[in-house]
Amino acid sequence: MSTAPRLTALDALHRSLGATMTDFAGWDMPLRYASERDEHVAVRTRAGLFDLSHMGEITVTGPQAVDLLDFALVGNISTVGNGRARYTMICQEDGGILDDLIVYRLGETEYMVVANASNAQIVLDALVARSGGFDAEVRDDRDAYALIAVQGPESPGILKSITDADLDGLKYYAGLPGTVAGVPALIARTGYTGEDGFELFLKPEHAEGVWKALTEAGEGVGLIPCGLSCRDTLRLEAGMPLYGHELTTALTPFDAGLGRVVKFEKPGDFVGRKALEAAAERAETAPPRKLVGLIAEGRRVPRAGFSVVKDGVVIGEVTSGAPSPTLGKPIAIAYVDAAHAAPGTEGVGVDIRGTHEPYEVVALPFYKRQK
């Protein structure tokens, strides 16, 4: 028996704006409002407004909260300062990636773990299972928050006009409490678009008022509402991994080219340490497939699962692909054999329904904003 998708606090507002809705990880979410390309370009050149309330917030508190997180996750959370955030991962005992996460330190003994919507319950269950023996509480706070993001070069000015927070002093991957449109919020300088921007954690009952205040504040500079479709092409251009595509339980962080998030130097054991030490050693002696960018010479769009080929031999697999509004060409992220991963490698193609379409191998990301 299928269950009805969950609705965010902004559901009625999305429908009033004419959004095309889609089921995503059990949530009814806006896919687009009008043109995906226009939404993408707005974020790159002006600003876009996103509802991300499907993300999973998990609070970890108590005298040993940081000890639990250092044991449960691969990162060194004890070095995260008050008001700062860190990108990290939670792995299985065999090193496979359960999810990639952002951890915010909210206080001396309080942390918020933000998981991907599709993995929120998995991450919650894993943290609870790993909490035995620690003086810490793991709390499911998914219903306590709505999450709104404003992203793009105009986002600082837009948000500044309706908040009392010191945005100029707010660094990338940091968060601070403040008021937005007169209501309390955690204001984080984070995002998933490759642009400057902010993510606002607030009570669900305040979401509609804040969305409308941001919309009004951004009218003069071209802010528009944006859906999940353009969020995917934005993160793809920025070379950011998506769980289920570039990251899976079949891969370790070292397989994904993200071994830097694993901190072996932190004291004590952590889940997956032995397997990850072996994976790190393998990556040095026999490099696994590497994550690269591919830019099409033609117009045909590659999709996840398509084979990457060279001289008729399969050398890799596409994990994500889409038309790039910024480059004006189809692009893809793919895992390819290390021997063929160097930018400029000649003769590489993607098998698109039996035809080997030529592609240029490039380093990620495809797009990097000017600071």
Rosetta blueprint (number, residue, H / E / L):
1 M L
2 S L
3 T L
4 A L
5 P L
6 R E
7 L E
8 T L
9 A L
10 L L
11 D H
12 A H
13 L H
14 H H
15 R H
16 S H
17 L L
18 G L
19 A L
20 T E
21 M E
22 T E
23 D E
24 F E
25 A L
26 G L
27 W E
28 D E
29 M E
30 P E
31 L E
32 R E
33 Y L
34 A L
35 S L
36 E H
37 R H
38 D H
39 E H
40 H H
41 V H
42 A H
43 V H
44 R H
45 T H
46 R L
47 A L
48 G E
49 L E
50 F E
51 D E
52 L L
53 S L
54 H L
55 M L
56 G E
57 E E
58 I E
59 T E
60 V E
61 T E
62 G L
63 P L
64 Q L
65 A H
66 V H
67 D H
68 L H
69 L H
70 D H
71 F H
72 A H
73 L L
74 V L
75 G L
76 N L
77 I H
78 S H
79 T H
80 V L
81 G L
82 N L
83 G L
84 R E
85 A E
86 R E
87 Y E
88 T E
89 M E
90 I E
91 C E
92 Q L
93 E L
94 D L
95 G L
96 G L
97 I E
98 L E
99 D E
100 D E
101 L E
102 I E
103 V E
104 Y E
105 R E
106 L E
107 G E
108 E L
109 T L
110 E E
111 Y E
112 M E
113 V E
114 V E
115 A E
116 N L
117 A H
118 S H
119 N H
120 A H
121 Q H
122 I H
123 V H
124 L H
125 D H
126 A H
127 L H
128 V H
129 A H
130 R H
131 S L
132 G L
133 G L
134 F L
135 D L
136 A L
137 E E
138 V E
139 R E
140 D E
141 D L
142 R H
143 D H
144 A H
145 Y L
146 A E
147 L E
148 I E
149 A E
150 V E
151 Q E
152 G L
153 P L
154 E L
155 S H
156 P H
157 G H
158 I H
159 L H
160 K H
161 S L
162 I L
163 T E
164 D L
165 A L
166 D L
167 L L
168 D L
169 G L
170 L L
171 K L
172 Y L
173 Y L
174 A E
175 G E
176 L E
177 P E
178 G E
179 T E
180 V E
181 A L
182 G L
183 V E
184 P E
185 A E
186 L E
187 I E
188 A E
189 R L
190 T L
191 G L
192 Y L
193 T L
194 G L
195 E L
196 D L
197 G E
198 F E
199 E E
200 L E
201 F E
202 L E
203 K L
204 P H
205 E H
206 H H
207 A H
208 E H
209 G H
210 V H
211 W H
212 K H
213 A H
214 L H
215 T H
216 E H
217 A H
218 G H
219 E H
220 G H
221 V H
222 G L
223 L L
224 I E
225 P E
226 C L
227 G L
228 L H
229 S H
230 C H
231 R H
232 D H
233 T H
234 L H
235 R H
236 L H
237 E H
238 A L
239 G L
240 M L
241 P L
242 L L
243 Y E
244 G L
245 H L
246 E L
247 L E
248 T L
249 T L
250 A L
251 L L
252 T L
253 P L
254 F L
255 D L
256 A L
257 G L
258 L L
259 G H
260 R H
261 V H
262 V L
263 K L
264 F L
265 E L
266 K L
267 P L
268 G L
269 D L
270 F L
271 V L
272 G L
273 R H
274 K H
275 A H
276 L H
277 E H
278 A H
279 A H
280 A H
281 E H
282 R H
283 A H
284 E H
285 T H
286 A L
287 P L
288 P L
289 R L
290 K E
291 L E
292 V E
293 G E
294 L E
295 I E
296 A E
297 E L
298 G L
299 R L
300 R L
301 V L
302 P L
303 R L
304 A L
305 G L
306 F L
307 S E
308 V E
309 V E
310 K E
311 D L
312 G L
313 V E
314 V E
315 I E
316 G E
317 E E
318 V E
319 T E
320 S E
321 G E
322 A E
323 P E
324 S E
325 P L
326 T L
327 L L
328 G L
329 K E
330 P E
331 I E
332 A E
333 I E
334 A E
335 Y E
336 V E
337 D L
338 A H
339 A H
340 H H
341 A L
342 A L
343 P L
344 G L
345 T L
346 E L
347 G L
348 V E
349 G E
350 V E
351 D E
352 I E
353 R L
354 G L
355 T E
356 H E
357 E E
358 P E
359 Y E
360 E E
361 V E
362 V E
363 A L
364 L L
365 P L
366 F L
367 Y L
368 K L
369 R L
370 Q L
371 K L
